[in-house]
């Protein structure tokens, strides 16, 4: 399946890892969705993708996702 990428942002972390956040539309016609992909940089700087997940381009869903990420981030660490 082919996609039109509407917009993309990258978030680097670790030594050579990244997250790609993008808004895409399946071609020729399809519903716009949001995509989060995990990957790494090769020694020559090229991006390689490992896994991805897509979810609805829905404001309520995105707001709930952001809220839950903030809750998880703010939760106290527990030592086991």
C-alpha positions as YAML, in Angstrom:
chain: A
units: angstrom
residues:
- id: 1
  name: UNK
  ca: [0.00, 0.00, 0.00]
- id: 2
  name: UNK
  ca: [1.25, 3.49, -0.84]
- id: 3
  name: UNK
  ca: [0.92, 6.53, 1.39]
- id: 4
  name: UNK
  ca: [1.14, 10.27, 1.02]
- id: 5
  name: UNK
  ca: [3.07, 11.70, 3.95]
- id: 6
  name: UNK
  ca: [1.46, 14.97, 4.97]
- id: 7
  name: UNK
  ca: [3.91, 15.95, 7.71]
- id: 8
  name: UNK
  ca: [6.72, 14.32, 9.71]
- id: 9
  name: UNK
  ca: [8.64, 15.10, 12.89]
- id: 10
  name: UNK
  ca: [11.64, 13.19, 14.27]
- id: 11
  name: UNK
  ca: [12.68, 12.73, 17.88]
- id: 12
  name: UNK
  ca: [16.21, 11.40, 18.45]
- id: 13
  name: UNK
  ca: [17.08, 9.50, 21.60]
- id: 14
  name: UNK
  ca: [19.89, 7.27, 22.82]
- id: 15
  name: UNK
  ca: [23.01, 6.97, 20.73]
- id: 16
  name: UNK
  ca: [21.52, 6.31, 17.30]
- id: 17
  name: UNK
  ca: [17.78, 5.80, 17.75]
- id: 18
  name: UNK
  ca: [14.78, 7.86, 16.67]
- id: 19
  name: UNK
  ca: [11.01, 8.06, 16.70]
- id: 20
  name: UNK
  ca: [9.22, 9.28, 13.61]
- id: 21
  name: UNK
  ca: [5.83, 10.90, 14.17]
- id: 22
  name: UNK
  ca: [3.88, 11.46, 10.98]
- id: 23
  name: UNK
  ca: [0.48, 12.13, 9.48]
- id: 24
  name: UNK
  ca: [-0.26, 9.98, 6.44]
- id: 25
  name: UNK
  ca: [-2.98, 9.27, 3.92]
- id: 26
  name: UNK
  ca: [-3.34, 5.96, 2.06]
- id: 27
  name: UNK
  ca: [-3.45, 6.36, -1.74]
- id: 28
  name: UNK
  ca: [-5.45, 6.74, -3.85]
- id: 29
  name: UNK
  ca: [-8.21, 7.46, -1.31]
- id: 30
  name: UNK
  ca: [-8.20, 6.75, 2.37]
- id: 31
  name: UNK
  ca: [-8.68, 8.14, 5.84]
- id: 32
  name: UNK
  ca: [-5.82, 10.19, 7.23]
- id: 33
  name: UNK
  ca: [-4.09, 8.54, 10.18]
- id: 34
  name: UNK
  ca: [-1.22, 9.27, 12.55]
- id: 35
  name: UNK
  ca: [1.82, 7.02, 12.64]
- id: 36
  name: UNK
  ca: [4.57, 6.45, 15.18]
- id: 37
  name: UNK
  ca: [7.61, 4.51, 13.96]
- id: 38
  name: UNK
  ca: [10.72, 3.41, 15.81]
- id: 39
  name: UNK
  ca: [14.08, 3.13, 14.10]
- id: 40
  name: UNK
  ca: [17.82, 3.59, 14.20]
- id: 41
  name: UNK
  ca: [20.55, 5.33, 12.21]
- id: 42
  name: UNK
  ca: [23.06, 3.28, 10.25]
- id: 43
  name: UNK
  ca: [26.78, 4.14, 10.56]
- id: 44
  name: UNK
  ca: [26.46, 6.30, 7.41]
- id: 45
  name: UNK
  ca: [23.46, 8.20, 8.84]
- id: 46
  name: UNK
  ca: [20.60, 6.53, 6.94]
- id: 47
  name: UNK
  ca: [17.36, 5.84, 8.79]
- id: 48
  name: UNK
  ca: [16.25, 2.23, 9.20]
- id: 49
  name: UNK
  ca: [12.80, 1.45, 10.52]
- id: 50
  name: UNK
  ca: [12.00, -1.36, 12.94]
- id: 51
  name: UNK
  ca: [8.36, -1.11, 14.00]
- id: 52
  name: UNK
  ca: [5.42, 1.23, 13.67]
- id: 53
  name: UNK
  ca: [1.89, 1.79, 14.86]
- id: 54
  name: UNK
  ca: [-0.92, 3.79, 13.32]
- id: 55
  name: UNK
  ca: [-3.90, 5.33, 15.05]
- id: 56
  name: UNK
  ca: [-6.85, 7.57, 14.18]
- id: 57
  name: UNK
  ca: [-6.40, 11.22, 13.30]
- id: 58
  name: UNK
  ca: [-8.95, 12.08, 15.98]
- id: 59
  name: UNK
  ca: [-8.47, 15.04, 18.35]
- id: 60
  name: UNK
  ca: [-10.13, 13.31, 21.32]
- id: 61
  name: UNK
  ca: [-8.00, 10.19, 20.89]
- id: 62
  name: UNK
  ca: [-4.78, 12.22, 20.55]
- id: 63
  name: UNK
  ca: [-5.61, 14.27, 23.66]
- id: 64
  name: UNK
  ca: [-6.27, 11.08, 25.64]
- id: 65
  name: UNK
  ca: [-2.98, 9.60, 24.42]
- id: 66
  name: UNK
  ca: [-1.07, 12.73, 25.47]
- id: 67
  name: UNK
  ca: [-2.80, 12.72, 28.87]
- id: 68
  name: UNK
  ca: [-1.93, 9.07, 29.49]
- id: 69
  name: UNK
  ca: [1.71, 9.60, 28.44]
- id: 70
  name: UNK
  ca: [1.92, 12.52, 30.88]
- id: 71
  name: UNK
  ca: [0.44, 10.37, 33.67]
- id: 72
  name: UNK
  ca: [2.90, 7.57, 33.03]
- id: 73
  name: UNK
  ca: [5.79, 10.02, 32.83]
- id: 74
  name: UNK
  ca: [4.83, 11.69, 36.13]
- id: 75
  name: UNK
  ca: [4.19, 8.43, 38.01]
- id: 76
  name: UNK
  ca: [6.64, 7.75, 40.81]
- id: 77
  name: UNK
  ca: [9.35, 5.23, 40.10]
- id: 78
  name: UNK
  ca: [9.07, 2.13, 42.25]
- id: 79
  name: UNK
  ca: [12.13, 0.06, 43.09]
- id: 80
  name: UNK
  ca: [11.67, -3.70, 43.03]
...
